[in-house]
């Protein structure tokens, strides 16, 4: 008996994005879907269209053409309802440097509408998990890069989102911080959270993602399970080999 596939959590249909009078499209007629509880990696060189695509999926801005559906709802017309299910951890640190880590988390948790007592509990739990309890009451401007990344992550998950967007969550951090961040992201996914992830750390993506799409010049070039993609491309022994074979080795600005 054929198994009926559930409706996708995210469906992006013939989406394009242009900025002003630019001739080239930042995203060019892209379509794909993401299933519930998937770890979907959107990979590509600098300027390929990754962050633009993620920004549209988050509702930060609308596509020029096409449709983004979250749980079957049009993101353009239903953002106010959908946004409560979304968590965003941006590439740029989105913290107030003169506030402490705890104060930042209290601010973001309140903005998400988490009840005060529950918010305090969640903050304490995540500070302990990511080994930030001792530094929680110091100003963010005094933090190392890894510490900022850990607080940045906590800020995006305090409201227990069903879908989490991660744009380069481990860029510029030490090995210990990266391991801790990825471990807890894996646990969140195991608990049922769908994750959409971009990174230049292809070894990390190969281990973390259940499905990846490689985008270049605004178009999806290839998509599939990392292990399957490696097998499909002759001479490739890892995801980085596949990436370089598809996008070529020329430098990107």
N, C-alpha and C positions, 0 to 999 in steps of 0.2 A: 504494500500500500504506500503510495507516494506521500511523503511528509509535507504538510502545508507550512510554508514559510511565513513567519509572522511579519507584520507590516514594519518597515524600517523606522527607527527612532528619528533619523534625519534623512531627508531626501532633497537633493539639490538638482534642479532640472533646468538645463540649458542656460546656465547663469553666465552672464558677461559683466565685466566692470571696466569702465573707462573713466579717466580723470580729465575733465575739461576738454580741451581740443587735441589731446594726444592721439596720434594716429594708431599706435599699438595699444592693444587691450591688456590691462593688468591681469584679467581673467577672461578666457576666451571660450565660450560655449562649453562650460564644464557641467557634467552630470555624474552623480554617483549617489549611493545610499549607504547608510551605516546602520547595522543592526544593534539591538539592545545588548548591553554588556560587552560590546566589542571594544578593543583598543585599536583605534584607527590612526595610523601614522600618515601624515601628509608631509612628504619630503621633497626637497628640491634645492637647486642652487640659490644664491642671493638674487633677489629680484624675479624669482620664478612665478610668484603669485600666491605663496603659502599664507602669508600674514593677511593679505587682502581677502582670501577665501575664508580664513578663520574669522576675520572681522565681520564678514557678512553673515556667517553662521551664528555669531553671537548677537547679531542685531545692531552692531555699532554703526553700520550704514547699510543702505539698501543696494541691491544689485542694479546695474543699469538696465539689464533685461534678465528675464528668467524668474524662477520661483525657488524659495527655500521653505521647506516644510519641516516642522518639528512635531513629532507625534501626530502627523496629519494636519496640523494647523499651519496656516500661512504666517510666517514670521513677520511679514510686512504689516499685516493687519491685526495680528494678535500678540504683539510683543509684550504688552503689559501683563498678560496672563502667562505666557511662556517663560518669561525671564526668571521667574521664581524657581524654575527647574534647572536653570543654567548657572554654572560656576565658571569663572574666567581667571586664569593665572597668566598675566601678560608677560611678554619678554622684558619690557622695561619695568623696573621696580616701581610698584604703585603704592608707595608708603610715604607718610609724612615724616621727614627726617628729624624734626625737632620733637616729635612725640615718641614715647617709648613703644616697644613692641606690643606690650599689652594694651596701651591706649589706642594704637592703630587697630588692633583686633576688636576692641570694644566698639570703635567707631564703625568699622565695616560690618560687624555682626548686627549692630543696631540698624544700619542702613538696610540690611537684608530682612529686618523685622523679626530677628530671633529674640524670644522673650528673655528678660534680664537674667533670671536665675539659670535658665538653660544655657544662655550664652556664656556665663561665667564658668559653668561646668565644662562646656565644650572647649573653651579657651585653655583652661587648665589641663585638660586631657591632651590636647594637641601640643601644648608647650612641653609637656612631659615626654610625649612620643618622639618629638623632634629635638629633644635635649636643649630646649630654650628657656627652661624655667628660671635658671640662675641669671639669665640676661634679659628677662622679660621686662624689667622695670628700668632698663637703661635706654637712652635715646637711640633711635635707629641709626642716626648719623655716626654713631660710634661702632656700629656692627661691621663685621667682615662681610665679604660678598656672599659667602655661604649662609651666614646668619640671616641676611636680608632675604635671600631666596627662600629660606625655610618659613620666615614670617609671611612673605608674599604668597606662598602656597597655602598656609593656614587661612589667610584672609579670603581666599577664593573658595574654601570648602566649609566654612563655619555653618552655612545654612543647609548643609547636606544636599547638594544639588544632585539631580539624577544624571545630568550630562555635564562633564567637566572639559573645558578647553584649556590646553596647555601650550603656550608658545615659547619654546626653548626654556623649559623649566629648570634646567641644570647648567645653563651657560655660565661660564666663568666661576664655577664653584670647585672646591677641593674634592678629592676622591671620597672622603668620609661623608661629606654633605650630600654628594650625588648618590651614594649608596643608600643613605637614609631616606632621601626623597623618593627614589625609585622603589624602594621596599614598601613604603607606605602607599604610594600610588598603586602598586600591585595589589595591596590589601583592599584598597577602596574599590578597585575593579572587581576583585573576588567577592565583595559584598553586594555587587549589583550595579555599580556606577559605570556608565558608558564614558569612555575617554577618547578625546580627539587631541592629537599630539603632533607638534612639529619639533624637529631638532636637526642639528648638523652632526650629532653624535650617532653615526650610523650603526656602530656596534651596539650601542644602547637600544636603538630602535629595533634592531634585529631580534634582540632578546625580549623586548617589552611588548611589541605590537603583534596582534593577531592578524592584522591586515594592513597593508601599506599601499599608498598611491604615490607615484613620483610625478610631480608637476614641473613643467619647464615652459618658459615663454607663454605662461597663462593656460596651458593645455595639460590635461592628464595624459601622460605618455604610456604608463603601464600601471597595473594594479594587481595585487594578489597577496597571498600569504608569503612572508619573507623566505621561508624554506623552499616553497614551491618556485618562487621567482629565481632563486639561486640555481635550482636544478634546471630551470627552463633556459637559462642563458649560458651557453657553452663557454668554458674557461673561467667561470666565476665561482669563487669559493666562499664568498660572503656577500652581504648586502651592499657593502661599499663598492665591490667589484661591479655589481649590477648597476649601481647608481652611476659610476663613472663610464660604464659602457654605453648607457642610455643617454646621458647628458654630455658626454665627452669631457676631456680633461682641461679644456681651456679655462683660464681664470675668469671669475665673475666679480664685478664690482658691486 
